[in-house]
Amino acid sequence: MERNFTGLVIRATGSWYEVRVGDETVRCRIRGKLRLKGVRSTNPVVVGDVVRCEAAEGDDEACVIAEILPRRNYVIRRASNLSKESHIIAANVDQALLLVTLAEPVTATEFVDRFLVTCEAYKVPVVIVLSKCDIQSPEALEAFRAIYEQAGYRILEVAAAEGRGLEPVRELLAGRTTLIAGNSGVGKSTLVQAIDPTLDIRIGEISDSHHKGRHTTTFSTMYPLSDGGWIIDTPGIKGFGLIDIDDAELWHYFPEMMRVAPGCRFYNCTHTHEPGCAVIDAVERGEIPYERYESYLKIRSEDDKYRR
């Protein structure tokens, strides 16, 4: 191994990082000053980062991450409620798969919409995967599809434990770097293992007492797929607070609102109360589902407290 080399971060534990260099994986620590650059992130180096590493002085086996090369995109959320820090989930991804369950456990639509807004803001294409379709209500599945297909999102249905619906997902993943995200218990690890059984990914169960998922993935990890491409498996995400998105630009990340907003009477319309608002008119006509518009209003209202 050369003293200076560039590699891909495939696992991040917070103190150690696994960096892929060719066919070899090297364990690295982060250089201290990287933590102190004024980045408001809880994790300056993330899975998917391309990094420049150096062998540490006086230790032939230890390496340090000295520089993070520019990212082409990333998926980010607020680190915690009322926190001004961010948590970057992954960087340099070609797409994201958002796994959603409408029962056992229930994925809140607010969580879905916040994740979609973030991906729109950071230019990460998203496909929604309705997971565990063998135990979901057909009526609920149809209602969900109606809302999000109207917004412009592709939706796939899978029952990974039964092997149903896997082929379209497999085709989507081939040759791409894909972030797989969702609440705990929605079947992320089950899906990944069904797609590529050679991968060693832990699978958990739903808690009987709370009907919520248990965390099976402790750290974000990047896995090479046997058919080409990479999957980034992430710990289950409970909440998804937005960060660095202003009220005035929030509607830009609702594709169905973007399509009709040019028809608004006022160029700086907030789509909340103005006369001649094309978005409100579209909601009243049923061209924009009320559920999505309600989410927009709720995000505007709730996130105000983070900006004070």
RODO-2510 file (C-alpha; in nm, 4 decimals, decimal comma):
residues 308
     n   res          X          Y          Z
     1     m     0,0000     0,0000     0,0000
     2     e     0,1381     0,3408    -0,0969
     3     r     0,1738     0,6106     0,1669
     4     n    -0,0810     0,8275    -0,0164
     5     f    -0,3829     0,6751    -0,1859
     6     t    -0,7443     0,7494    -0,2792
     7     g    -1,0320     0,5196    -0,1911
     8     l    -1,4050     0,4825    -0,1346
     9     v    -1,5540     0,4852     0,2179
    10     i    -1,7680     0,1714     0,2429
    11     r    -1,8319     0,1657     0,6199
    12     a    -1,8393     0,4357     0,8855
    13     t    -1,8582     0,3570     1,2569
    14     g    -1,7838     0,7045     1,3889
    15     s    -1,4308     0,6245     1,5019
    16     w    -1,3037     0,3901     1,2305
    17     y    -1,3715     0,3944     0,8578
    18     e    -1,3295     0,1148     0,6074
    19     v    -1,1911     0,2435     0,2775
    20     r    -1,2003     0,0353    -0,0400
    21     v    -0,8847     0,0662    -0,2503
    22     g    -0,9092    -0,1598    -0,5549
    23     d    -0,9869    -0,5058    -0,4154
    24     e    -0,8436    -0,4230    -0,0745
    25     t    -1,0165    -0,2724     0,2316
    26     v    -0,8113    -0,0471     0,4591
    27     r    -0,9115     0,0648     0,8091
    28     c    -0,8602     0,4366     0,8626
    29     r    -0,9083     0,6968     1,1292
    30     i    -1,0106     1,0526     1,0561
    31     r    -0,7492     1,3266     1,0814
    32     g    -0,8319     1,5488     1,3779
    33     k    -0,8508     1,8785     1,1923
    34     l    -1,1135     1,7363     0,9543
    35     r    -1,3504     1,7329     1,2509
    36     l    -1,2861     2,0998     1,3272
    37     k    -1,3545     2,2702     0,9939
    38     g    -1,6759     2,4316     1,1101
    39     v    -1,8899     2,1713     0,9375
    40     r    -2,2204     2,1507     1,1208
    41     s    -2,2372     1,7792     1,0548
    42     t    -2,2147     1,5150     1,3246
    43     n    -2,0266     1,2958     1,0767
    44     p    -1,7790     1,4745     0,8483
    45     v    -1,6872     1,1528     0,6616
    46     v    -1,9708     0,9341     0,5330
    47     v    -2,0276     0,6188     0,3343
    48     g    -1,9899     0,6923    -0,0356
    49     d    -1,7220     0,9574     0,0146
    50     v    -1,4103     0,9415    -0,2014
    51     v    -1,1204     1,0239     0,0277
    52     r    -0,7463     1,0800     0,0148
    53     c    -0,5648     0,8791     0,2789
    54     e    -0,2148     0,8749     0,4215
    55     a    -0,0209     0,6213     0,6220
    56     a     0,0203     0,7550     0,9742
    57     e     0,3648     0,8574     1,0873
    58     g     0,5443     0,5879     1,2847
    59     d     0,2785     0,3219     1,2314
    60     d     0,3013     0,1094     0,9183
    61     e    -0,0480    -0,0366     0,9609
    62     a    -0,2540     0,2680     1,0568
    63     c    -0,3916     0,5095     0,7972
    64     v    -0,5671     0,8428     0,8291
    65     i    -0,8234     1,0155     0,6091
    66     a    -0,6606     1,3447     0,5201
    67     e    -0,9062     1,4900     0,2673
    68     i    -1,2621     1,4402     0,1437
    69     l    -1,2878     1,4892    -0,2312
    70     p    -1,5788     1,7029    -0,3586
    71     r    -1,9189     1,5327    -0,3361
    72     r    -2,1563     1,5370    -0,6332
    73     n    -2,4561     1,4975    -0,3998
    74     y    -2,5611     1,3659    -0,0619
    75     v    -2,8684     1,2901     0,1497
    76     i    -2,8852     1,4922     0,4703
    77     r    -3,1203     1,5356     0,7658
    78     r    -3,1327     1,7307     1,0898
    79     a    -2,9300     1,5447     1,3510
    80     s    -3,2014     1,5634     1,6184
    81     n    -3,5010     1,7708     1,7189
    82     l    -3,4055     2,1317     1,7897
    83     s    -3,0486     2,0619     1,6775
    84     k    -2,8714     2,2940     1,4373
    85     e    -2,6371     2,0162     1,3335
    86     s    -2,6870     1,7933     1,0345
    87     h    -2,6349     1,4232     0,9815
    88     i    -2,5304     1,3169     0,6317
    89     i    -2,6629     0,9708     0,5545
    90     a    -2,4610     0,8969     0,2396
    91     a    -2,2756     1,0750    -0,0405
    92     n    -2,2226     1,0333    -0,4151
    93     v    -2,5295     0,8193    -0,4824
    94     d    -2,6990     0,7586    -0,8170
    95     q    -3,0416     0,7080    -0,6623
    96     a    -3,2310     0,6313    -0,3431
    97     l    -3,4871     0,3616    -0,2713
    98     l    -3,7275     0,4677     0,0013
    99     l    -3,8914     0,1629     0,1578
   100     v    -4,2391     0,2285     0,2930
   101     t    -4,4839     0,0046     0,4803
   102     l    -4,8464     0,1009     0,5376
   103     a    -4,8805    -0,1471     0,8262
   104     e    -4,6463    -0,3413     1,0587
   105     p    -4,4997    -0,0802     1,1002
   106     v    -4,6769     0,2253     0,9589
   107     t    -4,4524     0,4705     0,7736
   108     a    -4,5843     0,8212     0,8390
   109     t    -4,6578     1,0205     0,5238
   110     e    -4,4785     1,3160     0,6820
   111     f    -4,1602     1,1072     0,6954
   112     v    -4,2051     1,0086     0,3303
   113     d    -4,2567     1,3678     0,2207
   114     r    -3,9611     1,5026     0,4171
   115     f    -3,7318     1,2385     0,2676
   116     l    -3,8575     1,3157    -0,0837
   117     v    -3,8098     1,6907    -0,0320
   118     t    -3,4492     1,6373     0,0762
   119     c    -3,3735     1,4160    -0,2228
   120     e    -3,5288     1,6711    -0,4583
   121     a    -3,3207     1,9487    -0,2968
   122     y    -2,9935     1,7578    -0,3304
   123     k    -3,0718     1,6138    -0,6754
   124     v    -3,0960     1,2483    -0,5780
   125     p    -3,3531     1,0532    -0,7862
   126     v    -3,5936     0,8511    -0,5690
   127     v    -3,7991     0,5392    -0,6285
   128     i    -4,0534     0,4447    -0,3604
   129     v    -4,0727     0,0755    -0,2742
   130     l    -4,3918    -0,0394    -0,1030
   131     s    -4,2551    -0,3190     0,1135
   132     k    -4,4223    -0,6248     0,2692
   133     c    -4,7066    -0,6021     0,0164
   134     d    -4,8277    -0,9482     0,1155
   135     i    -4,9545    -0,8076     0,4465
   136     q    -5,0712    -0,4631     0,3307
   137     s    -5,4298    -0,3614     0,2583
   138     p    -5,4911    -0,3459    -0,1196
   139     e    -5,7042    -0,0332    -0,0665
   140     a    -5,4226     0,1379     0,1272
   141     l    -5,1702     0,0447    -0,1425
   142     e    -5,3947     0,1858    -0,4139
   143     a    -5,4550     0,5105    -0,2223
   144     f    -5,0812     0,5571    -0,1608
   145     r    -4,9965     0,4949    -0,5250
   146     a    -5,2575     0,7461    -0,6381
   147     i    -5,0990     1,0227    -0,4293
   148     y    -4,7344     0,9652    -0,5135
   149     e    -4,7670     0,8608    -0,8764
   150     q    -4,9624     1,1821    -0,9313
   151     a    -4,6656     1,3670    -0,7823
   152     g    -4,4442     1,1946    -1,0399
   153     y    -4,2687     0,9228    -0,8402
   154     r    -4,2134     0,5672    -0,9596
   155     i    -4,3506     0,3103    -0,7164
   156     l    -4,2603    -0,0580    -0,6933
   157     e    -4,4300    -0,3203    -0,4785
   158     v    -4,2326    -0,6042    -0,3198
   159     a    -4,2790    -0,8902    -0,0778
   160     a    -3,9124    -0,9735    -0,0323
   161     a    -3,9667    -1,2624     0,2098
   162     e    -4,1763    -1,4350    -0,0584
   163     g    -3,9520    -1,3303    -0,3453
   164     r    -4,2239    -1,1210    -0,5118
   165     g    -4,1479    -0,8059    -0,7091
   166     l    -3,7701    -0,8443    -0,6880
   167     e    -3,6813    -0,8367    -1,0584
   168     p    -3,7702    -0,4681    -1,1220
   169     v    -3,5683    -0,3752    -0,8128
   170     r    -3,2751    -0,5867    -0,9280
   171     e    -3,2794    -0,4146    -1,2685
   172     l    -3,2929    -0,0747    -1,1011
   173     l    -2,9890    -0,1492    -0,8850
   174     a    -2,7627    -0,2954    -1,1541
   175     g    -2,4541    -0,0819    -1,2117
   176     r    -2,5690     0,2003    -0,9825
   177     t    -2,4854     0,3203    -0,6327
   178     t    -2,8133     0,3096    -0,4416
   179     l    -2,9022     0,4323    -0,0953
   180     i    -3,1698     0,2178     0,0696
   181     a    -3,3560     0,4094     0,3400
   182     g    -3,6658     0,3827     0,5564
   183     n    -3,7892     0,3417     0,9116
   184     s    -3,6733     0,0470     1,1203
   185     g    -3,8655    -0,2687     1,0423
   186     v    -3,9720    -0,1882     0,6850
   187     g    -3,7595    -0,4676     0,5422
   188     k    -3,4478    -0,2946     0,4081
   189     s    -3,2042    -0,5702     0,5021
   190     t    -3,4503    -0,8423     0,3979
   191     l    -3,4816    -0,6825     0,0546
   192     v    -3,1064    -0,6447     0,0105
   193     q    -3,0440    -1,0067     0,1061
   194     a    -3,3203    -1,1258    -0,1267
   195     i    -3,1667    -0,9273    -0,4132
   196     d    -2,8189    -1,0687    -0,3470
   197     p    -2,8087    -1,3707    -0,1103
   198     t    -2,4280    -1,3589    -0,1029
   199     l    -2,4412    -1,0485     0,1180
   200     d    -2,4210    -1,0965     0,4945
   201     i    -2,6810    -0,8550     0,6293
   202     r    -2,8575    -0,8988     0,9630
   203     i    -3,2360    -0,9257     0,9602
   204     g    -3,4546    -0,8351     1,2577
   205     e    -3,8166    -0,8677     1,3623
   206     i    -4,0976    -0,6303     1,4543
   207     s    -4,1432    -0,5624     1,8250
   208     d    -4,4726    -0,7201     1,9363
   209     s    -4,5302    -0,4622     2,2101
   210     h    -4,4773    -0,1461     2,0058
   211     h    -4,5307    -0,2703     1,6479
   212     k    -4,2155    -0,0885     1,5475
   213     g    -3,9032    -0,2207     1,3840
   214     r    -3,5892    -0,3092     1,5728
   215     h    -3,2628    -0,1716     1,4402
   216     t    -3,0742    -0,4458     1,2567
   217     t    -2,8207    -0,2264     1,0789
   218     t    -2,5969    -0,0489     1,3321
   219     f    -2,3752     0,1464     1,0935
   220     s    -2,4179     0,2584     0,7341
   221     t    -2,2422     0,0081     0,5105
   222     m    -2,1803    -0,0080     0,1373
   223     y    -2,2043    -0,3525    -0,0237
   224     p    -2,0861    -0,4493    -0,3746
   225     l    -2,3576    -0,6330    -0,5686
   226     s    -2,2679    -0,9481    -0,7581
   227     d    -2,4398    -0,8073    -1,0690
   228     g    -2,2483    -0,4783    -1,0447
   229     g    -2,3286    -0,1635    -0,8523
   230     w    -2,3335    -0,0851    -0,4818
   231     i    -2,6028    -0,0813    -0,2147
   232     i    -2,5794     0,1451     0,0883
   233     d    -2,7717    -0,0108     0,3771
   234     t    -2,8487     0,2386     0,6529
   235     p    -2,9725     0,2153     1,0125
   236     g    -3,3478     0,2682     1,0375
   237     i    -3,4370     0,6375     1,0479
   238     k    -3,7049     0,7480     1,2961
   239     g    -3,7423     1,1148     1,2050
   240     f    -3,6346     1,3265     0,9149
   241     g    -3,5896     1,6928     1,0027
   242     l    -3,5067     1,9180     0,7098
   243     i    -3,2042     2,1447     0,7216
   244     d    -3,0945     2,4417     0,5074
   245     i    -3,4240     2,4593     0,3176
   246     d    -3,6014     2,7952     0,3477
   247     d    -3,9779     2,8428     0,3569
   248     a    -3,9604     3,0400     0,0323
   249     e    -3,8018     2,7508    -0,1584
   250     l    -3,9764     2,4536     0,0047
   251     w    -4,2426     2,4307    -0,2660
   252     h    -3,9693     2,3902    -0,5289
   253     y    -3,9216     2,0364    -0,3970
   254     f    -4,2819     1,9263    -0,4457
   255     p    -4,2783     1,8336    -0,8182
   256     e    -4,6555     1,8583    -0,8580
   257     m    -4,6501     2,2126    -0,7181
   258     m    -4,3613     2,3100    -0,9445
   259     r    -4,5656     2,2075    -1,2487
   260     v    -4,8530     2,4462    -1,1784
   261     a    -4,6865     2,7298    -0,9821
   262     p    -4,5931     2,9325    -1,2950
   263     g    -4,9671     3,0064    -1,3227
   264     c    -4,9770     3,1924    -0,9892
   265     r    -5,0737     3,5621    -0,9999
   266     f    -4,7771     3,6667    -0,7834
   267     y    -4,4184     3,5690    -0,8622
   268     n    -4,3391     3,5331    -0,4892
   269     c    -4,6523     3,3348    -0,4048
   270     t    -4,6132     3,1180    -0,0934
   271     h    -4,9082     2,8950    -0,1979
   272     t    -5,0683     2,9348     0,1420
   273     h    -5,3256     3,2173     0,1161
   274     e    -5,2682     3,4401    -0,1885
   275     p    -5,5485     3,5173    -0,4349
   276     g    -5,4892     3,3752    -0,7804
   277     c    -5,2698     3,0925    -0,6480
   278     a    -5,2543     2,8189    -0,9130
   279     v    -5,1389     2,5631    -0,6548
   280     i    -5,4386     2,6178    -0,4262
   281     d    -5,6666     2,6047    -0,7306
   282     a    -5,5089     2,2730    -0,8347
   283     v    -5,5625     2,1329    -0,4851
   284     e    -5,9284     2,2385    -0,4916
   285     r    -5,9727     2,0714    -0,8323
   286     g    -5,8102     1,7515    -0,7066
   287     e    -5,5149     1,7835    -0,9441
   288     i    -5,2795     1,7969    -0,6447
   289     p    -5,3735     1,5523    -0,3659
   290     y    -5,4728     1,7348    -0,0503
   291     e    -5,2494     1,5012     0,1549
   292     r    -4,9377     1,6340    -0,0182
   293     y    -5,0474     1,9968     0,0119
   294     e    -5,1218     1,9419     0,3810
   295     s    -4,7701     1,8001     0,4217
   296     y    -4,6271     2,1133     0,2595
   297     l    -4,8139     2,3368     0,5047
   298     k    -4,7169     2,1226     0,8010
   299     i    -4,3473     2,1198     0,7113
   300     r    -4,3504     2,4989     0,6732
   301     s    -4,5177     2,5398     1,0095
   302     e    -4,3209     2,2840     1,2084
   303     d    -3,9787     2,3681     1,0754
   304     d    -4,0106     2,7396     1,1592
   305     k    -3,8986     2,6694     1,5158
   306     y    -3,5659     2,5295     1,3935
   307     r    -3,4777     2,8543     1,2170
   308     r    -3,5075     3,0880     1,5141
***
